[in-house]
Amino acid sequence: MSVILDRTTEAASMFLRGLRRRTGRPVPELVTLFRSIVDGGRDFHPIASDFLEHFMDGAGASRTMSLRWLRSFKVIRKAEHKNQRRFERQLVRRAATLDEHGSAWLHDHWDARINAFIGTELFYVSRMSLLRSQGSFVLTRDGREVRVSGTVRHRWFDPYDWDRGRWVYIPRHGFVPIAVGRELVEADEARNFLMESRHVQTLQGVCVEGRRRPRRWRGRFTWALVRTGR
């Protein structure tokens, strides 16, 4: 019973520390806490453990995220699809302005903000991030149709830091104050670093002018991921 009470008291203490800017604990104790989180999470959150270890030992060097792992999360694919749809709507509007046998280039970019779902491994690596999609397309009109082709370069990125929020719940460790990470950086026991991932997609499509008035344009598009072998 005393062991259970001790653990409950410790969890409550950590939660309350999360409401303050500083933990009030010695730095070696904070280092031990993060090392134990790294070791304890390797079996069920290996990527999150790896990045936390890099936070401690990587001297601030940037890290490239595995594209396959990143796109395995629905929230990432949803952000990608959101930017794709934005480009598609732009292309349909641009197609409607072309004269017969006319052609045009379209260059633009869109940003999609990403909030990872609590409890997923992505949440423990990057709670809030950004997907920036830069597109370049050529449009050519022939009669009622406008052929479209182009390339979109996606860049996902997020600084790995412990600066946002009050605390985070970590399995087997309970509520861990965000201030732990800040204090380790201040003590030069850890370094913030940039996480990023890049991939390229191609687009092929056609925009068609409707026959009836008002003549509405519609588009059909196909997206393909450019494989890089990584």
Backbone bond lengths (Angstrom), bond angles and torsions (degrees), N, CA, C in turn:
res aa  C-N    CA-C-N  psi(-1)  N-CA   C-N-CA  omega(-1)  CA-C   N-CA-C  phi
1 M - - - 1.462 - - 1.524 110.99 -
2 S 1.335 116.90 -41.21 1.462 120.07 -178.62 1.516 111.10 -64.48
3 V 1.362 117.03 -34.33 1.458 120.54 179.01 1.520 110.27 -64.33
4 I 1.342 115.91 -43.14 1.465 120.47 179.41 1.517 110.53 -63.50
5 L 1.336 116.53 -42.32 1.458 120.11 179.34 1.519 111.00 -64.51
6 D 1.337 116.86 -39.25 1.462 120.34 179.06 1.522 110.74 -62.38
7 R 1.336 116.44 -42.79 1.461 119.88 -179.81 1.522 111.16 -66.62
8 T 1.326 116.24 -40.04 1.463 120.30 179.04 1.520 110.35 -64.17
9 T 1.327 116.15 -42.87 1.464 120.56 178.88 1.520 111.16 -63.22
10 E 1.345 116.21 -41.37 1.463 120.73 179.75 1.526 110.79 -64.37
11 A 1.341 117.41 -42.26 1.463 121.01 179.24 1.518 110.84 -62.82
12 A 1.340 116.48 -42.48 1.464 120.17 178.69 1.520 110.83 -64.59
13 S 1.336 115.89 -38.56 1.463 120.36 179.28 1.523 111.03 -63.67
14 M 1.346 116.86 -43.26 1.462 120.81 179.49 1.523 110.56 -64.71
15 F 1.333 117.19 -39.07 1.463 120.77 178.95 1.526 110.47 -61.91
16 L 1.340 116.93 -45.18 1.462 120.85 -179.25 1.521 111.35 -66.22
17 R 1.341 116.44 -35.11 1.466 118.99 177.19 1.527 111.13 -63.33
18 G 1.342 115.82 -29.32 1.453 119.93 179.07 1.517 112.84 -65.99
19 L 1.321 117.38 -19.62 1.461 121.36 178.71 1.522 111.83 -82.96
20 R 1.338 116.53 -7.32 1.458 120.61 179.51 1.526 110.07 -109.58
21 R 1.321 116.22 159.89 1.457 120.94 -179.95 1.519 111.90 -72.45
22 R 1.342 118.05 -24.61 1.453 121.33 -178.63 1.524 109.64 -130.03
23 T 1.334 115.73 151.38 1.460 120.20 -176.45 1.522 112.55 -83.50
24 G 1.326 117.66 -27.96 1.454 120.69 -176.12 1.514 113.31 78.49
25 R 1.345 116.85 11.65 1.462 121.01 -179.86 1.527 110.56 -105.26
26 P 1.333 117.90 152.40 1.470 120.14 177.17 1.525 110.79 -66.78
27 V 1.331 116.04 148.20 1.462 121.63 -176.56 1.528 112.80 -57.71
28 P 1.354 120.27 -44.49 1.474 119.05 179.35 1.526 113.04 -56.37
29 E 1.318 116.72 -34.08 1.461 120.12 178.49 1.528 110.94 -68.56
30 L 1.338 116.49 -36.43 1.467 120.47 178.03 1.528 110.84 -69.27
31 V 1.320 116.55 -38.28 1.467 120.75 176.49 1.524 109.81 -61.09
32 T 1.320 116.53 -45.29 1.465 120.98 179.42 1.524 111.01 -61.08
33 L 1.332 116.77 -39.22 1.464 120.82 178.86 1.520 110.87 -60.76
34 F 1.332 117.27 -49.47 1.464 119.98 -178.16 1.525 111.48 -67.56
35 R 1.332 117.64 -35.81 1.467 119.78 176.89 1.531 110.44 -63.40
36 S 1.310 116.42 -37.84 1.465 119.70 179.83 1.531 110.70 -69.66
37 I 1.342 117.15 -33.22 1.466 120.57 176.43 1.525 109.97 -66.13
38 V 1.337 116.39 -41.78 1.466 120.87 177.82 1.525 110.43 -59.85
39 D 1.328 116.55 -51.05 1.467 120.64 -177.21 1.525 111.74 -66.25
40 G 1.326 116.48 -38.84 1.459 119.73 -176.66 1.514 114.33 -75.32
41 G 1.343 117.54 -17.58 1.461 119.60 -176.13 1.511 115.50 -101.41
42 R 1.335 117.33 -0.22 1.471 119.20 -174.45 1.521 113.08 -63.55
43 D 1.327 117.65 -31.76 1.462 120.33 -175.49 1.522 113.07 -77.22
44 F 1.338 117.99 -33.56 1.466 118.93 -175.08 1.529 113.52 -115.75
45 H 1.331 119.46 -18.14 1.463 122.73 174.60 1.531 108.70 -136.68
46 P 1.332 118.16 66.76 1.472 120.53 -173.74 1.524 113.97 -63.97
47 I 1.335 118.00 -37.33 1.468 120.25 -179.44 1.526 110.11 -68.32
48 A 1.321 116.61 -44.87 1.465 120.60 179.03 1.524 110.55 -61.66
49 S 1.330 117.24 -40.35 1.464 120.87 178.42 1.523 110.93 -65.03
50 D 1.324 115.95 -41.03 1.463 120.75 179.70 1.528 111.12 -61.99
51 F 1.335 116.50 -41.98 1.462 119.33 -177.99 1.526 111.70 -74.23
52 L 1.327 117.56 -32.73 1.461 119.22 175.10 1.527 110.15 -66.85
53 E 1.324 116.50 -38.34 1.463 119.99 176.65 1.527 110.79 -64.56
54 H 1.334 116.48 -38.44 1.469 120.01 177.33 1.525 110.40 -65.31
55 F 1.323 116.71 -35.37 1.464 121.49 175.03 1.528 110.49 -57.70
56 M 1.335 115.64 -37.24 1.463 120.63 -179.19 1.527 112.67 -81.35
57 D 1.333 117.10 -35.87 1.471 120.20 -169.21 1.524 115.06 -119.17
58 G 1.334 118.19 -6.83 1.463 120.06 -170.31 1.501 116.30 -85.52
59 A 1.329 118.44 -0.91 1.466 122.80 176.88 1.524 112.95 57.08
60 G 1.334 116.89 26.34 1.459 120.50 175.61 1.510 115.47 84.24
61 A 1.336 118.16 5.15 1.467 120.72 179.88 1.527 110.21 -67.48
62 S 1.323 116.87 139.40 1.460 120.93 -179.43 1.524 110.41 -68.34
63 R 1.340 115.77 157.62 1.463 121.56 -179.89 1.527 109.75 -128.59
64 T 1.327 115.19 139.10 1.458 121.08 175.72 1.521 108.94 -95.34
65 M 1.323 115.48 125.30 1.457 121.24 -177.81 1.525 110.55 -80.54
66 S 1.319 116.50 142.72 1.458 121.26 174.49 1.525 109.48 -62.80
67 L 1.336 116.86 122.98 1.460 120.66 -178.85 1.525 111.06 -64.89
68 R 1.319 116.84 -40.81 1.466 119.80 179.91 1.523 110.64 -61.15
69 W 1.327 116.79 -43.95 1.468 120.15 179.37 1.521 110.54 -66.00
70 L 1.319 116.53 -43.81 1.459 120.72 -176.76 1.524 111.16 -63.16
71 R 1.332 116.92 -45.67 1.466 120.45 -177.07 1.526 112.60 -78.14
72 S 1.332 116.99 -1.83 1.466 119.39 175.36 1.530 111.09 -74.24
73 F 1.335 117.17 -12.41 1.461 121.22 -179.94 1.526 110.01 -94.60
74 K 1.316 115.28 131.19 1.462 121.39 -176.86 1.520 111.77 -58.86
75 V 1.325 117.50 -36.69 1.461 120.78 -176.71 1.530 110.95 -65.07
76 I 1.334 117.65 -30.79 1.467 121.23 176.83 1.523 110.06 -72.56
77 R 1.325 116.55 -46.15 1.466 119.91 179.35 1.528 111.00 -64.03
78 K 1.320 116.50 -34.60 1.463 120.50 178.34 1.528 110.76 -65.17
79 A 1.331 117.53 -40.70 1.466 121.15 177.65 1.527 110.65 -64.82
80 E 1.324 116.12 -40.69 1.463 120.86 177.77 1.525 110.54 -61.82
81 H 1.330 116.17 -45.35 1.463 120.82 179.98 1.531 111.05 -64.64
82 K 1.319 116.80 -36.26 1.462 120.71 178.72 1.523 110.78 -59.98
83 N 1.330 116.86 -45.25 1.462 119.99 179.17 1.525 111.60 -69.58
84 Q 1.332 117.19 -35.14 1.461 119.90 175.85 1.523 110.82 -59.82
85 R 1.320 116.95 -46.41 1.463 120.90 -179.47 1.528 111.05 -63.69
86 R 1.310 117.29 -34.85 1.465 120.20 177.25 1.527 110.61 -62.63
87 F 1.336 116.34 -44.85 1.462 119.71 177.55 1.529 110.90 -63.05
88 E 1.317 117.35 -42.70 1.463 120.82 -178.27 1.524 111.39 -60.36
89 R 1.321 116.98 -44.00 1.468 119.59 178.80 1.528 110.94 -64.39
90 Q 1.338 116.28 -38.50 1.463 120.04 176.68 1.524 111.30 -61.35
91 L 1.317 116.07 -43.93 1.460 120.69 -176.82 1.525 111.44 -65.60
92 V 1.315 117.11 -38.79 1.468 119.98 177.82 1.527 109.92 -63.85
93 R 1.325 116.69 -43.29 1.470 119.44 178.97 1.526 111.29 -64.37
94 R 1.332 116.21 -39.84 1.473 119.55 -179.61 1.520 110.62 -69.02
95 A 1.318 117.58 -37.65 1.464 121.34 179.75 1.523 111.02 -60.28
96 A 1.318 116.66 -36.93 1.463 120.95 -177.62 1.522 112.81 -66.69
97 T 1.322 118.19 -15.68 1.468 121.23 -177.95 1.525 112.85 -94.51
98 L 1.334 117.95 -6.88 1.464 120.46 -175.42 1.525 111.73 -79.52
99 D 1.338 115.77 140.80 1.457 121.34 172.80 1.526 109.73 -82.28
100 E 1.331 116.45 167.66 1.461 121.65 178.69 1.530 110.35 -54.87
101 H 1.348 116.23 130.31 1.467 125.00 -178.66 1.532 112.69 64.01
102 G 1.315 115.92 13.85 1.457 119.17 178.20 1.526 111.40 -81.72
103 S 1.311 115.60 162.35 1.467 121.13 177.61 1.523 108.81 -143.76
104 A 1.319 115.66 160.28 1.465 120.09 -178.36 1.518 109.65 -160.32
105 W 1.329 114.66 157.29 1.461 122.42 172.84 1.524 108.84 -104.67
106 L 1.312 115.33 148.44 1.461 120.90 173.60 1.522 108.45 -131.05
107 H 1.324 116.03 123.05 1.467 122.36 176.72 1.528 107.87 -125.12
108 D 1.316 116.51 130.71 1.466 119.16 178.59 1.526 108.79 -166.03
109 H 1.328 115.45 173.80 1.463 119.66 174.87 1.520 109.26 -143.00
110 W 1.334 114.64 154.49 1.460 122.04 177.52 1.523 109.10 -133.13
111 D 1.328 115.52 145.98 1.463 122.22 176.20 1.525 109.81 -113.98
112 A 1.314 116.16 135.71 1.467 121.69 175.31 1.525 108.30 -123.41
113 R 1.313 116.29 122.54 1.463 120.57 178.48 1.525 109.83 -83.42
114 I 1.327 115.09 142.90 1.462 121.51 -173.85 1.518 109.61 -123.91
115 N 1.324 116.18 129.10 1.463 122.66 174.05 1.525 107.90 -118.71
116 A 1.317 116.46 112.13 1.464 120.71 -177.36 1.527 110.62 -69.59
117 F 1.330 115.67 147.48 1.455 120.70 178.59 1.528 110.15 -74.06
118 I 1.324 115.93 136.53 1.463 121.64 179.28 1.527 109.75 -59.60
119 G 1.312 115.83 134.44 1.457 121.10 177.66 1.513 114.39 97.30
120 T 1.356 117.61 -19.11 1.461 119.54 176.21 1.527 109.30 -79.56
121 E 1.321 115.90 159.10 1.465 118.37 179.74 1.526 111.00 -65.21
122 L 1.333 116.79 -32.23 1.464 119.49 177.21 1.524 110.84 -59.35
123 F 1.329 116.97 -36.33 1.463 121.26 179.45 1.525 111.33 -59.43
124 Y 1.334 116.77 -37.72 1.463 120.29 -178.43 1.528 112.58 -79.79
125 V 1.325 116.57 -11.28 1.462 120.69 175.98 1.523 110.69 -100.04
126 S 1.329 115.62 -44.44 1.465 120.49 -174.64 1.521 109.12 -151.63
127 R 1.310 116.42 101.80 1.466 118.78 -179.24 1.521 111.89 -72.88
128 M 1.335 116.79 -41.88 1.467 121.47 179.71 1.521 108.67 -131.66
129 S 1.326 116.26 128.42 1.462 120.26 -177.30 1.521 109.57 -144.53
130 L 1.333 115.51 -176.30 1.465 120.63 -176.20 1.521 109.83 -137.85
131 L 1.334 115.66 137.96 1.462 121.83 171.79 1.521 107.56 -112.24
132 R 1.327 116.36 116.08 1.467 121.79 178.33 1.524 108.49 -106.16
133 S 1.323 115.88 125.24 1.465 121.93 -176.64 1.522 109.04 -118.46
134 Q 1.328 116.12 118.62 1.462 121.89 -179.82 1.524 108.85 -109.07
135 G 1.335 115.68 121.86 1.454 120.57 -174.72 1.513 113.47 -116.78
136 S 1.331 114.85 148.45 1.461 122.24 175.87 1.528 107.43 -138.56
137 F 1.343 116.90 122.89 1.460 121.06 -172.57 1.531 110.51 -136.33
138 V 1.333 115.35 153.46 1.459 121.65 172.85 1.524 108.07 -121.64
139 L 1.334 115.93 136.36 1.462 122.58 -179.13 1.525 108.63 -121.49
140 T 1.333 117.11 136.03 1.462 122.29 179.38 1.522 109.25 -136.13
141 R 1.347 115.95 127.40 1.465 119.90 -176.54 1.520 111.52 -98.92
142 D 1.336 114.34 138.52 1.460 122.29 174.01 1.523 107.22 -142.57
143 G 1.324 116.06 101.41 1.457 120.24 -177.01 1.519 111.15 69.37
144 R 1.333 115.36 -129.47 1.458 120.08 -178.60 1.522 112.36 -85.54
145 E 1.315 117.93 -0.72 1.455 121.17 -176.04 1.528 111.64 -114.14
146 V 1.319 114.32 145.42 1.468 121.37 173.37 1.524 107.75 -124.05
147 R 1.324 115.54 116.90 1.456 120.65 177.94 1.528 109.57 -81.50
148 V 1.323 114.85 138.74 1.465 120.78 -176.90 1.524 109.46 -129.20
149 S 1.314 116.48 136.12 1.466 121.12 172.20 1.520 107.88 -146.51
150 G 1.319 115.57 153.41 1.457 117.55 -179.26 1.513 113.04 178.09
151 T 1.314 114.15 -176.15 1.462 122.55 -176.91 1.522 109.54 -135.27
152 V 1.320 115.62 139.87 1.467 121.22 175.42 1.522 108.42 -122.97
153 R 1.313 115.29 127.48 1.465 121.71 177.68 1.526 108.34 -104.78
154 H 1.327 114.96 115.98 1.461 121.26 -178.78 1.528 109.84 -96.95
155 R 1.313 115.47 137.73 1.468 120.52 173.45 1.526 108.63 -131.89
156 W 1.320 115.24 115.04 1.466 121.13 173.20 1.522 107.58 -95.39
157 F 1.333 117.21 135.92 1.467 118.44 179.05 1.523 111.22 -155.24
158 D 1.329 113.49 156.37 1.458 121.09 179.57 1.525 108.22 -167.99
159 P 1.331 118.92 133.42 1.466 119.73 173.61 1.529 110.03 -75.21
160 Y 1.320 116.89 129.26 1.462 120.67 176.01 1.521 107.73 -81.51
161 D 1.316 115.44 112.88 1.461 120.07 179.38 1.525 108.83 -152.56
162 W 1.300 114.92 173.57 1.465 122.18 177.57 1.527 108.10 -121.80
163 D 1.338 115.49 52.93 1.458 120.58 -174.77 1.523 113.69 -109.02
164 R 1.338 117.72 -13.34 1.460 119.67 -173.85 1.524 110.98 -110.40
165 G 1.316 115.56 133.23 1.452 120.59 177.08 1.520 113.05 93.96
166 R 1.333 115.51 -175.34 1.464 122.55 -177.88 1.520 111.97 -105.29
167 W 1.327 115.52 -47.13 1.450 120.77 -178.33 1.521 108.58 -156.39
168 V 1.317 116.15 168.08 1.458 121.60 176.03 1.525 108.09 -136.32
169 Y 1.331 115.54 138.99 1.460 119.24 178.43 1.524 108.99 -85.64
170 I 1.318 116.61 123.39 1.457 122.67 -179.96 1.526 108.51 -118.69
171 P 1.332 117.57 124.74 1.467 120.20 -179.63 1.528 111.84 -51.92
172 R 1.324 115.69 137.55 1.466 125.09 179.24 1.528 113.41 74.08
173 H 1.337 117.01 -5.69 1.462 119.96 179.28 1.525 112.42 -125.66
174 G 1.322 116.81 -9.46 1.453 119.78 178.45 1.518 112.65 73.24
175 F 1.335 116.02 -148.82 1.460 121.73 -177.72 1.528 109.94 -81.61
176 V 1.328 115.44 118.56 1.467 121.19 179.56 1.526 108.24 -109.40
177 P 1.327 118.27 121.32 1.471 120.57 -179.01 1.528 111.83 -63.42
178 I 1.319 116.13 139.51 1.462 121.27 174.61 1.528 109.94 -61.03
179 A 1.330 116.35 -28.59 1.466 121.02 -178.57 1.523 112.40 -59.80
180 V 1.340 118.10 -22.52 1.466 120.21 178.43 1.525 109.76 -58.97
181 G 1.334 116.34 -48.82 1.457 120.25 179.91 1.515 112.70 -63.09
182 R 1.334 116.35 -41.62 1.470 119.75 179.19 1.525 111.11 -61.00
183 E 1.324 116.45 -43.80 1.460 119.75 -177.54 1.523 111.71 -68.56
184 L 1.327 117.37 -33.22 1.462 119.79 177.09 1.525 111.00 -67.94
185 V 1.333 116.87 -37.31 1.468 119.97 176.17 1.525 110.06 -65.84
186 E 1.325 116.68 -43.72 1.466 120.47 179.19 1.530 111.62 -61.93
187 A 1.337 116.39 -33.27 1.467 121.11 -179.31 1.525 112.04 -87.03
188 D 1.337 117.16 4.09 1.464 123.15 -179.45 1.530 111.95 62.69
189 E 1.329 115.94 30.31 1.463 121.25 175.21 1.527 111.18 -98.60
190 A 1.332 116.76 -4.77 1.463 121.86 179.58 1.522 108.25 -156.37
191 R 1.325 115.93 160.39 1.464 121.08 179.95 1.532 109.88 -136.71
192 N 1.336 116.04 133.94 1.457 120.25 171.41 1.531 109.07 -66.39
193 F 1.324 116.90 154.17 1.462 119.80 179.49 1.521 110.04 -152.56
194 L 1.319 115.68 165.04 1.460 121.82 -178.09 1.523 110.39 -93.60
195 M 1.330 116.09 132.35 1.461 122.34 171.87 1.525 107.74 -107.36
196 E 1.321 116.73 138.07 1.455 118.96 177.72 1.522 111.13 -155.53
197 S 1.321 114.17 162.09 1.459 121.65 176.53 1.522 107.54 -152.49
198 R 1.323 116.38 140.90 1.461 121.09 -178.83 1.523 109.99 -127.39
199 H 1.324 115.89 143.36 1.456 120.46 170.93 1.522 109.38 -153.41
200 V 1.321 114.92 160.87 1.463 121.78 -174.38 1.523 109.35 -122.54
201 Q 1.328 115.51 140.06 1.458 121.88 174.36 1.526 109.38 -127.33
202 T 1.322 115.31 147.33 1.459 120.38 173.60 1.521 109.47 -105.39
203 L 1.316 115.35 154.92 1.460 121.27 178.32 1.525 109.32 -129.56
204 Q 1.321 115.60 134.90 1.457 123.07 171.13 1.523 107.14 -129.04
205 G 1.332 116.32 138.58 1.458 117.06 -179.33 1.509 112.90 -169.30
206 V 1.314 114.26 177.67 1.453 121.33 177.85 1.522 108.62 -142.55
207 C 1.318 115.72 137.24 1.460 122.48 174.58 1.527 107.62 -109.06
208 V 1.326 116.42 131.99 1.463 121.04 -174.13 1.519 109.91 -121.16
209 E 1.335 115.23 133.69 1.458 121.17 177.69 1.524 109.66 -82.02
210 G 1.323 116.58 132.18 1.458 120.60 178.55 1.521 112.21 -67.15
211 R 1.334 116.27 154.58 1.466 120.97 -178.39 1.522 112.40 -84.28
212 R 1.320 116.87 -28.73 1.456 120.04 -176.57 1.520 111.10 -95.33
213 R 1.323 115.07 152.16 1.461 119.94 176.96 1.527 109.86 -88.12
214 P 1.335 119.54 143.05 1.469 123.58 -6.02 1.528 110.95 -68.42
215 R 1.314 116.37 138.12 1.461 121.66 -173.54 1.530 110.55 -77.49
216 R 1.302 114.23 99.59 1.461 120.09 -179.54 1.523 110.32 -90.29
217 W 1.312 114.66 142.43 1.457 121.04 178.68 1.523 109.99 -95.93
218 R 1.315 115.11 141.10 1.463 121.13 176.83 1.525 108.96 -129.59
219 G 1.319 115.28 150.09 1.459 119.38 -178.27 1.518 112.74 -124.33
220 R 1.332 115.14 147.44 1.467 122.22 172.55 1.528 106.76 -124.64
221 F 1.330 116.03 125.95 1.462 119.94 -173.22 1.523 111.31 -132.74
222 T 1.318 114.67 147.95 1.463 121.88 175.89 1.521 108.64 -126.76
223 W 1.339 115.51 127.09 1.462 122.02 178.98 1.525 109.60 -106.39
224 A 1.328 116.04 143.81 1.468 120.74 178.57 1.526 109.19 -139.72
225 L 1.322 115.37 135.86 1.459 121.17 178.30 1.521 109.65 -81.74
226 V 1.320 116.42 130.80 1.464 121.31 176.66 1.523 108.06 -81.39
227 R 1.317 116.43 116.23 1.460 121.30 -178.45 1.522 110.21 -79.29
228 T 1.327 114.98 133.72 1.465 119.75 -179.35 1.513 112.39 -114.62
229 G 1.333 117.00 -4.00 1.458 120.63 -179.27 1.505 113.92 84.08
230 R 1.358 117.45 4.00 1.460 120.78 -179.54 1.509 109.67 -101.52
